[in-house]
Amino acid sequence: MTDHPAGAHAAPEGEVPDPRGTRWSTRRFSLRGRVTLLAAACVAGAVALVSLCAYLVVRNNLLTQLDDNLLARAQAAANSPQVPTDQLREVPGALLASADLQIGQLNGLTGDLIYPQPGTRPPVGPSEMRVATGVLPQSLRTDATTGMRVVAVPLGHGQAIVLAQSMAPTMRALNQLSVVLFLVGGAGIVVAAGAGTAVARAGLRPVDRLTSAAERVAATGDLRPIPVSGDDELARLTHSFNIMLGTVADSQERQRQLVADAGHELRTPLTSMRTNLELLLSASRPGAPSLPEDDRADIEADIRGQLDELTQLIGDLVELARQDEPREQAERVDLMDVVERALDRARRRAGEIEFEVALQPWVLTGDNSSLERAVLNLLDNAVKFSPRGSRVRVTLRPLGDGTAVVEVADSGPGIAEEDLPKVFDRFYRSSEARTLPGSGLGLAIVKHAAERHGGTVYANRAPEGGALLTIRLPGVPVA
């Protein structure tokens, strides 16, 4: 009994160690080898079945022909004129040598068999005796001792004609046929294996390209698409793989852009906060001139404002990252309830701003919290730009084409024409908005939420003169 090292395990039978670690992996054929083996096995099965059927059919035909020929010759011999016994016994040897039959006349009463001399006695058994005695009309059998096919037909009362013919020529022909079928079948299997290998190599070439591309992506991170040729299943697989590569590339590009934009946006408040903290630390050193209380209060207020800005920016970044995650489970969303919940939250921090609300029922499938955050961002944006005592108009209405819109119109200065296409971009802030608090991500979150639900967003000028921001979402009305 051999001891294994500590922590090692014996490999189960039929398995080999995995070179990448201590786990064991089953040795398997490659896909090309399996295709070749399958083609060869199918052809081998078909050839074996056809060969067996052909052999059986030919064998049956040859034996039937032999039996029919023997019976016909026996009947002819029985119907031929009788020859005296003394003439039957003495026959020229050349005549018997040229014949392929052994013939005799069997007496059913005495069991005597008369046959030409110097010929060979045909085999006689119980079957032939029953024919001679009239029990059977005829008999046909193969003699196991001599390998002869023996036939007996009645010849008058108590007599029978017995004919025997060697089956060696027939069996020789069948043996030759089996050899030919075996050689032809073997050649067919070899050809099928070669054809299967060629087909597998040609058919799996796109799979090899996909494998090489996947290895290239894993090694280098290069997400270039793979050339597609043809329109078969493998071409569709390659096209799907290219779509996946494009999606990953877009995701990486969005991540890079988000990190770059976030770094740019974080740099300003961090630099300002560092400057203010250095001023406070410098003023607190021994011998340093003290800061006036008003200046200290302003610096502390600036630091709190910058901390609030950083907190909001980080929260918005976390929300965008969470929305990029795949949605695990969708639910039925009553959009009117979503807007009402967002209005309740917006009213608590709207101050003197009032809301003019007109909502119609609308239902869709999606994420409640994501849509509520999007609507709340629109409301907060409208409150931020609306003067005190003004109104913000909130509307939810179907358009009659399978979609509904949530419109939020404020009474602020509106959006300049050149800013309308950009207001939903990440970190974009118009010249009017740069003096106001915010991260520049609120409307980007709105756009992302709408697109995840199959909708869209757009900005315009409201009849009241302010901004009109709209979310358009698919769904169904509630009866």
Residue pairs with C-beta under 8 A, 6 or more apart in sequence:
4 10
7 22
8 22
9 22
9 24
11 17
11 24
12 24
14 26
14 27
15 24
15 25
15 26
15 27
16 24
16 25
16 26
16 27
17 24
17 25
18 24
18 25
29 37
31 200
31 204
31 207
32 197
32 200
32 201
32 204
35 196
35 199
35 200
35 203
35 204
36 193
36 196
36 197
36 200
37 196
38 196
39 192
39 193
39 195
39 196
39 199
39 200
40 189
40 192
40 193
40 196
42 192
43 188
43 189
43 191
43 192
43 193
44 185
44 189
44 192
47 184
47 185
47 188
47 189
48 185
51 181
51 182
51 184
51 185
54 177
54 181
55 174
55 177
55 178
55 181
58 174
58 177
59 174
62 170
62 173
62 174
63 170
66 149
66 165
66 167
66 170
67 140
67 149
67 151
69 165
70 140
70 149
70 151
70 163
70 165
71 138
71 140
71 151
71 153
73 101
73 163
74 138
74 151
74 152
74 153
74 161
74 163
75 153
77 103
77 161
77 163
78 153
78 154
78 155
78 161
85 114
88 105
88 114
88 116
89 114
89 116
89 117
90 116
90 117
91 116
91 117
91 118
91 119
93 118
96 116
96 118
96 119
100 165
100 166
101 163
101 164
101 165
102 115
102 119
102 120
102 121
102 122
102 148
102 163
102 164
102 165
103 115
103 116
103 119
103 122
103 161
103 162
103 163
103 164
104 113
104 114
104 115
104 121
104 122
104 124
104 161
104 162
105 113
105 114
105 115
105 155
105 159
105 160
105 161
105 162
106 112
106 113
106 124
106 128
106 129
106 131
106 132
106 152
106 159
106 160
106 161
106 162
107 113
107 114
107 132
107 158
107 159
108 129
108 131
108 132
108 133
108 134
108 158
108 159
108 160
109 133
109 158
111 129
113 121
113 122
113 124
113 162
115 121
115 122
122 148
122 150
122 162
122 163
122 164
123 143
123 145
123 146
123 148
123 150
123 164
124 162
125 141
125 143
125 150
127 136
127 139
127 141
127 150
127 152
128 139
128 150
128 152
128 160
128 162
130 136
130 139
131 137
131 138
131 139
131 152
131 153
131 154
131 160
132 152
132 154
132 158
132 159
132 160
133 158
134 154
134 157
134 158
137 154
138 151
138 152
138 153
138 154
139 150
139 151
139 152
140 149
140 150
140 151
141 149
141 150
142 148
142 149
142 150
142 167
143 149
143 150
143 164
146 164
146 166
147 166
147 167
147 168
147 171
148 164
148 165
148 166
148 167
149 164
149 165
149 166
149 167
150 162
150 163
150 164
151 162
151 163
151 164
152 160
152 161
152 162
152 163
153 160
153 161
154 160
154 161
155 161
203 234
206 229
206 234
206 235
206 237
206 238
207 234
209 226
209 227
209 238
210 226
210 237
210 238
210 241
213 226
213 241
213 245
216 222
217 223
217 245
223 245
223 246
223 248
223 249
223 252
224 245
225 242
225 245
225 246
226 238
226 241
226 242
226 245
228 235
228 238
228 239
228 242
229 235
251 324
254 324
257 426
258 317
258 320
258 426
261 426
261 427
262 313
262 317
262 427
264 427
265 313
265 427
265 439
265 440
266 310
266 313
269 306
269 309
269 310
269 313
270 310
272 302
272 306
273 302
273 303
273 306
273 307
273 310
276 299
276 302
276 303
276 306
277 303
279 291
279 299
280 291
280 296
280 299
280 300
282 288
283 289
283 290
283 291
283 296
291 299
305 437
308 437
309 437
309 439
312 437
312 438
312 439
313 439
313 441
316 439
316 441
316 442
316 445
317 441
319 373
319 441
319 445
320 426
320 441
320 444
320 445
320 448
323 370
323 445
323 448
323 449
323 452
324 448
327 366
327 367
327 452
330 365
330 366
330 367
331 365
331 366
331 367
331 368
332 363
332 365
333 363
333 364
333 365
333 366
333 367
333 368
333 371
334 361
334 362
334 363
334 478
335 361
335 362
335 363
335 364
335 371
335 396
335 404
335 406
335 473
335 475
336 359
336 360
336 361
336 362
336 396
338 368
338 371
338 372
338 375
339 357
339 359
339 375
339 394
339 396
339 406
340 359
341 372
342 372
342 375
342 376
342 379
343 355
343 357
343 379
343 394
345 376
346 355
346 376
346 379
346 380
346 383
347 355
349 380
349 383
350 379
350 383
350 392
351 383
351 388
352 388
352 389
353 383
353 386
353 388
353 389
353 390
353 391
353 392
354 390
354 391
354 392
355 379
355 391
355 392
355 393
355 394
356 391
356 392
356 393
356 394
357 394
357 395
358 393
358 394
358 395
358 396
358 397
359 394
359 395
359 396
360 396
360 397
360 398
360 404
360 477
361 477
361 478
362 396
362 398
362 404
362 473
362 475
362 476
362 477
362 478
363 475
363 476
363 477
363 478
364 453
364 473
364 474
364 475
364 476
365 475
366 452
366 453
367 449
367 452
367 453
370 449
370 452
370 453
371 449
371 453
371 473
373 445
373 449
374 445
374 446
374 449
374 450
374 471
375 406
375 408
375 471
377 442
377 443
377 445
377 446
378 406
378 408
378 443
378 446
378 469
378 471
379 392
379 394
379 408
380 442
381 408
381 410
381 442
381 443
381 467
381 469
382 392
382 408
382 409
382 410
382 412
382 466
382 467
382 469
383 392
383 410
384 436
384 437
384 438
385 410
385 412
385 413
385 432
385 433
385 436
385 466
385 467
386 392
386 410
386 411
386 412
386 466
387 411
387 412
390 410
390 411
391 411
391 464
392 408
392 409
392 410
392 411
393 407
393 408
393 409
393 462
393 464
394 406
394 407
394 408
395 405
395 406
395 407
395 409
396 404
396 405
396 406
396 407
397 404
397 405
397 407
398 404
398 477
399 405
399 472
402 474
402 475
402 476
403 455
403 472
403 473
403 474
403 475
404 472
404 473
404 475
404 477
405 470
405 471
405 472
405 473
406 470
406 471
406 473
407 468
407 469
407 470
408 468
408 469
408 470
409 462
409 463
409 464
409 466
409 467
409 468
409 469
410 462
410 464
410 466
410 467
411 464
411 465
411 466
412 466
412 467
413 432
413 465
413 466
414 461
414 462
414 465
414 466
414 467
415 423
415 430
415 459
415 461
415 467
416 430
419 430
420 459
420 460
422 428
423 430
423 443
423 459
423 469
424 443
424 444
424 446
424 447
424 457
424 459
425 444
426 440
426 441
426 444
427 439
427 440
427 441
427 444
428 440
428 444
429 438
429 440
433 440
443 457
443 469
446 457
446 469
446 471
447 457
450 456
450 457
450 471
450 472
450 473
453 473
453 474
454 473
454 474
455 471
455 472
455 473
455 474
456 471
456 472
457 469
457 470
457 471
457 472
458 469
458 470
458 472
459 467
459 468
459 469
459 470
460 467
460 468
460 470
461 467
461 468
462 468
